[in-house]
Amino acid sequence: MQRASERVLQWRGTLVLLRKEIIRFRKVSVQTVLAPVVSAVLFLIVFQHVLAGRIDLPGGIGYAAFLVPGLAMMALQQNAFANSSSSLTQSKVTGNLVFLLLTPLPAWSWFLGYVGGGVIRGLVVGIVVWLATLPLVATWPLYPGYALAMLFIAAFLMSALGLLAGLWADKWDQLSLFQSFLINPLTFLAGVFYSVQSLQEPWRSLAHGNPFFYMIDGLRWAFFGVSDAAAALDFAVSIGFCALISLLCWQLLQRGWRIRH
């Protein structure tokens, strides 16, 4: 009976942490939601104007339509990562992480609370980016179930990766290094603005070694039914990488790595 009541309290604490994460990004929605949407629309307008007709695309897809899934996934990835990483780093820098350490919340509560907030922010931004592009180019997913699955897996993976970065970073410049030298290069080199098949070797093989490529490629397949890699491979690599990063985060949280000194 006592164990059941403890479990209920732990779930309540998890939901409180999740609610805090949602309120945190919702209160500054101009920065956390509107700004990335405007950036994505500007990318669409500029790159479509500059590169339309100059890049070979699979399946005869128009370049503006080709951009939409990549931009939506890129915005989702960056914002899911930013939410969990900045939240935990801010708590470390301001010193209020101690209040969470005083609670009896287990590692899985921390994980679900922080990652859940990033997942929700990432999904909101990614879907709003897609909706914002509809007046410019009407793109509808051929396989909406697969599209939602890829969006959720990508948001979960990137939020878990953000939590990992937040655990490692003790100050803002460390987090900036993580984002500038890992997240941004992997995102921009994952085929957002071009088809990986158009690359020469060894760049094509290197692109296939980028796990972010499979998330973008999988979403593109969900929209058009054509992609650079097989849809099953996109799904398998994405969910496998997601499971690996999630397990690593959970293990580090259990050990209190860089949060319990």
C-alpha positions in Angstrom: 0.0 0.0 0.0 2.8 2.4 0.9 4.7 1.5 -2.3 1.6 2.3 -4.4 1.1 5.7 -2.7 4.8 6.5 -3.3 4.3 5.7 -7.0 1.3 8.0 -7.2 3.3 10.8 -5.5 6.2 10.2 -8.0 3.8 10.5 -11.0 2.3 13.7 -9.5 5.8 15.1 -9.2 6.6 14.1 -12.7 3.5 15.9 -14.0 4.3 19.0 -12.0 7.8 19.1 -13.5 6.3 18.6 -17.0 3.8 21.3 -16.4 6.6 23.6 -15.3 8.5 22.9 -18.5 5.5 23.6 -20.6 4.7 26.9 -18.8 8.3 27.9 -19.2 8.3 27.9 -23.0 4.7 29.0 -23.3 5.3 32.3 -21.4 7.9 33.3 -24.0 6.1 31.9 -27.0 7.2 34.8 -29.2 10.8 33.6 -28.8 10.2 29.9 -28.5 7.5 29.4 -31.2 7.0 32.4 -33.3 10.7 33.2 -34.0 11.6 29.7 -35.4 8.4 29.7 -37.5 9.4 33.1 -39.1 13.0 31.8 -39.6 11.7 28.7 -41.4 9.4 30.7 -43.7 12.2 33.0 -44.6 14.4 30.0 -45.4 11.7 28.7 -47.6 11.3 32.0 -49.5 15.0 32.7 -50.0 16.2 29.2 -50.8 13.3 28.5 -53.1 14.1 31.7 -55.0 17.8 31.0 -55.2 17.9 27.2 -55.8 14.7 26.2 -57.5 15.5 24.3 -60.7 19.2 24.0 -59.9 19.0 20.9 -57.7 18.1 17.4 -58.9 15.3 16.0 -56.7 13.9 12.5 -56.4 10.5 11.8 -57.9 10.2 15.1 -59.7 9.2 17.0 -56.5 9.1 20.8 -56.7 11.9 22.4 -54.7 9.6 24.5 -52.5 7.6 21.4 -51.5 10.9 19.4 -51.0 12.0 22.1 -48.5 8.9 21.9 -46.2 9.4 18.6 -44.4 13.1 19.4 -43.9 12.4 22.9 -42.5 9.7 21.5 -40.2 12.0 18.7 -38.9 14.9 21.1 -38.5 12.8 23.5 -36.4 11.5 20.6 -34.4 15.0 19.3 -33.7 16.5 22.6 -32.7 13.6 23.5 -30.4 13.2 20.2 -28.7 17.0 20.2 -28.0 16.9 23.8 -26.8 14.0 23.3 -24.4 15.5 20.6 -22.2 19.1 21.7 -22.5 18.5 25.4 -21.6 16.1 24.5 -18.8 18.5 22.2 -16.9 21.5 24.6 -17.6 19.5 27.5 -16.3 18.7 25.7 -13.1 22.4 24.9 -12.6 23.5 28.5 -13.3 20.9 30.1 -11.1 21.3 27.5 -8.3 17.6 26.5 -8.1 18.4 22.9 -9.1 18.9 22.2 -5.4 15.1 22.5 -4.9 14.5 19.6 -7.3 17.4 17.6 -5.8 15.6 17.8 -2.4 12.5 16.1 -3.8 12.2 12.3 -3.7 11.7 12.2 -7.5 13.5 9.2 -9.1 15.6 9.4 -12.2 12.7 8.4 -14.5 10.6 11.4 -13.2 13.4 13.8 -14.1 13.7 12.2 -17.5 10.0 12.3 -18.4 9.6 15.8 -17.0 12.4 17.4 -18.9 12.2 15.3 -22.1 8.4 15.6 -22.2 8.6 19.4 -22.2 11.0 19.3 -25.1 8.9 16.9 -27.0 5.8 19.1 -26.7 7.7 22.3 -27.7 9.4 20.5 -30.6 6.1 19.1 -31.9 4.3 22.4 -31.6 7.0 24.3 -33.5 7.4 21.6 -36.2 3.6 21.4 -36.9 3.2 25.2 -36.8 6.1 25.6 -39.3 4.3 23.2 -41.6 1.0 25.0 -41.2 2.7 28.4 -41.8 4.1 27.2 -45.2 0.7 26.0 -46.5 -0.2 29.4 -48.0 3.1 29.4 -49.9 3.2 25.8 -51.0 0.5 23.2 -50.3 2.1 20.0 -49.0 0.1 17.3 -47.3 1.6 14.0 -46.0 0.7 10.9 -48.0 1.3 8.8 -44.8 0.2 10.9 -41.8 0.6 8.1 -39.3 4.2 7.6 -40.3 4.8 11.4 -40.3 3.5 11.7 -36.8 5.6 8.8 -35.6 8.8 10.3 -37.1 8.0 13.7 -35.6 7.5 12.2 -32.2 10.6 10.0 -32.3 12.7 13.0 -33.5 11.3 15.3 -30.8 12.0 12.6 -28.1 15.5 12.0 -29.4 16.5 15.6 -29.6 14.9 16.5 -26.2 16.9 13.5 -24.7 20.0 14.8 -26.4 19.3 18.3 -25.0 19.0 16.7 -21.5 22.4 15.1 -22.0 23.9 18.4 -23.0 22.3 20.1 -20.0 23.7 17.4 -17.7 27.2 18.0 -19.1 27.1 21.8 -19.2 27.7 23.8 -16.1 27.6 27.2 -17.8 26.1 28.8 -20.9 29.2 28.8 -23.0 29.6 25.0 -22.6 26.0 24.6 -23.8 26.7 26.9 -26.7 29.7 24.8 -27.7 27.5 21.7 -27.7 25.0 23.3 -30.0 27.4 25.1 -32.3 29.8 22.2 -32.9 27.4 19.2 -32.8 23.7 20.0 -33.2 23.8 22.8 -35.8 26.3 21.0 -38.2 24.5 17.7 -38.0 21.2 19.5 -38.7 22.3 21.6 -41.6 24.3 18.7 -43.2 21.4 16.3 -43.0 19.8 17.2 -46.3 17.4 19.9 -45.3 18.1 22.1 -48.3 19.3 19.4 -50.8 19.0 15.7 -51.7 21.8 13.7 -50.3 21.8 11.6 -53.5 23.1 14.7 -55.4 26.3 14.7 -53.4 29.6 13.4 -54.6 31.6 10.8 -52.7 32.8 10.8 -49.9 30.2 13.4 -48.8 27.2 11.1 -49.7 28.6 8.3 -47.5 29.3 10.8 -44.7 25.7 12.1 -44.9 24.4 8.6 -44.5 26.4 8.4 -41.3 24.5 11.3 -39.9 21.6 10.1 -37.7 19.8 13.4 -38.3 19.6 12.6 -42.0 17.3 9.7 -41.3 14.8 11.8 -39.4 14.5 14.3 -42.1 14.5 11.7 -44.9 11.8 9.7 -43.1 9.5 12.7 -42.8 10.1 13.5 -46.5 9.1 10.0 -47.4 5.9 10.4 -45.3 5.0 13.5 -47.4 6.0 12.3 -50.9 6.5 8.6 -50.8 10.1 9.1 -52.2 13.3 9.5 -50.2 17.0 9.0 -50.4 17.0 6.0 -48.1 14.4 3.3 -47.4 11.5 4.3 -45.1 12.1 1.2 -42.9 15.8 2.2 -42.5 14.9 5.8 -41.6 12.5 4.5 -38.9 14.9 1.9 -37.6 17.9 4.2 -37.3 15.9 7.0 -35.7 14.3 4.8 -33.1 17.5 3.0 -32.4 19.4 6.2 -31.8 16.6 7.5 -29.7 16.7 4.4 -27.5 20.4 4.7 -27.1 20.5 8.4 -26.1 17.5 7.9 -23.8 19.1 4.9 -22.0 22.3 6.9 -21.6 20.5 9.9 -20.1 18.5 7.7 -17.7 21.7 6.0 -16.5 23.5 9.3 -15.9 20.5 10.7 -14.1 20.4 7.7 -11.8 24.1 8.3 -11.0 23.5 12.0 -10.4 26.2 12.8 -13.0 27.2 16.5 -12.8 24.2 17.4 -10.8 25.1 16.0 -7.4 28.5 17.3 -6.3 
